[in-house]
């Protein structure tokens, strides 16, 4: 396990997702977040993406400023905010620049990893 994977593993994990696409996106972001911890120079990839694709797009201008501000902080804060189970964390995940593109093998590993259900079955209509 890499230092980045250990860092990400110790953070509180989001447990409720609207659908499997949101879950998969979150899992991919966890992988990217671990890579950012292991290779902070990947932030430069994100900055370059922001300059090329976000800076001049009027519909992304606010996200560009938000990300510019966040990337002034240390990489640990960036990763914690990105994975936070909150409206802010969700917005960051939805608007994140491209820092790292996971390989097909990494994406496949995410798809085949067993999911643990955190919701206990409930018997409806029965008295305790």
Secondary structure, DSSP 8 states (H G I E B T S, - for coil): --HHHHHHHTS------SSHHHHHHHHHHHHHHHHHHH-GGGHHHHHHHIIIIITT-GGGHHHHHHHHHHTTS-HHHHHHHHH-SSHHHHHHHHH--------HHHHHHHHHS-----S----TT---
